[in-house]
């Protein structure tokens, strides 16, 4: 993901489409138009969700108190993750550090009857300073191309909603 930049992110008036340009260093733009995420058949098992989330993702984060912003996530099979905001002066999870750390961990611990999953994610600041937040309404499409979830700070402040596609 190094060198990729999303520019000119905008949304249709009805909120059903997003448009943006993707630049790779000086090369671009590649113009994208994405339809609003529509839930698809999801993974029914905890292991299925845990396996499907692993990989590199790029997309948007939105919250009740901020403008939508572009983010990237890499979820690793060992339960750690990397995340960064592609917009300066923002953090991928709203706070903490976007730098990598072995303290940055996630776990998926429940699959609900509606196909959504729940879990936890540890936000790292520096040293050993961390906070654990909730992952809610997590869905990975059956084809593994789309990921959607909500992040709740300390399980009560939020949500920051993420809509990502596999990179």
Secondary structure, 3 states (H helix, E strand, C coil): CCCEEEEEEEECCCCCEEEEEEEECCEEEEEEEEECCCCCCECCCHHHHHHHHCEEEEEEEEECCEEEEEEEEEECCCCEEEEEECCCCCCCCCCCCCCCCCCCEEEEEEECCCCCEEEEEEEEEECCEEEEEEEEEEEEECCCCEEEEEEEECCCEEEEEEEEEEC
